[in-house]
């Protein structure tokens, strides 16, 4: 081929430290991009031949270039709307600060008919939880419902309880709890899990236009942290919801690529453990699956595709609903948490979905949930034959070694949140008492063990439970400790008196911030980068398109302000994104 025939690049990035995340972990100096794809990776000299007069040459002045980041489980559209347009309790951590924020919002928005919002931490309250009386003092004539930061409970005022018809005589629905005042027996203002439905049913619906507007705001934020590919873990059969993505994709306005999972619950289709025999589901499981498959076919672009179904096999430890093999340590009634599905029902359901070539995206918190969830995946794989199915456990908070091995054998993904594999206030207030010291310290988020066993392991922030921040994610994956900046923010004025250590040999006392056991579960920085890039791509069957910087792949890349492979880990937490490229186009510049 003579030089005239060489394709010319649209953009060539030169003088970079390119960490490619290819199989050989190779590095390079320059990347050439044409029509959104990488056409060459090598030295400045090697890519020089792709430069013509019309090529934009960008000098990265020795900065680190990585594949852009992925996130394998979050709630983008669902959470972006409240995040940007409703009462926002994130970033503050005490009841008084929550109430101040709520008052301020109500003052600024006096005409709202139903106040919504969220982001409160359960750990800011006692075991009964937040109280309706505090909200009644701010608004008593209109309903208010505020989500907990993990989305598993809501804090409501008396008007909301009245609207939902919840009184002291209302029994807990299956799979949920109406918290009651221990003295009076009146509903205290906290509804967990399925008990939320009675209030949430009255929320004014969010329109497609509102979802679209929030997604556009959200992608600016995501691009600014280097994120260009995400998984929406709860897609409902609400056309306003899924068509918000589809329309933005079709209009060519997305600068984040989305994959998603259709949500299926026992409230929709039956099959729930402990559900009464005369329970009337909204639709049969076959109808639910057929509906997802049918709608998925209508998604026309690579920017929005839904090829999996989401299931909860249990819930969360903070609400005592994570399903455990040993009872909760702080209770004396042999309480193991909640098993969501009947085994036979789940087996058959997984078999049907697996047979369609679709993926299972499974919320798993407790070790008992992992075991029966794996039984169902195994059943499906045995019946249908093994294929490259990549069924996924998300969160993977507590799991037996034997089940980690089973995950590897079944070719499953693990999606974990490095942000949470730390010892912080949340740990001391909830996991320490609920799981007991040994289990809380030694058994949570076995990131390195999953990788070692051969399970494709990627990261998620569960937005808006946690906001994506890859300096934080990498830091906490490597140290299993909260970074200094988060420690300072969470402790606020108390930071000076509080103790934070990164030393695994220090015995931690309640209130201290430090590393979660065991040190063997710490990842290397290289592993953490893989979990944030190529492994996330694999989790969504995107590894031939993104996740590494190699010729032929889409040019999703991020420029960092420091070389995270060469510096002290404390400085990794502070890293900043300088530029983000989505399919070769710069979508963020600091
Ligand atoms: Zn989630």
Boltz pocket constraint, residues with backbone or C-beta under 6 A from the ligand:
constraints:
  - pocket:
      binder: B
      contacts: [[A, 73], [A, 74], [A, 75], [A, 233], [A, 462]]
      max_distance: 6.0
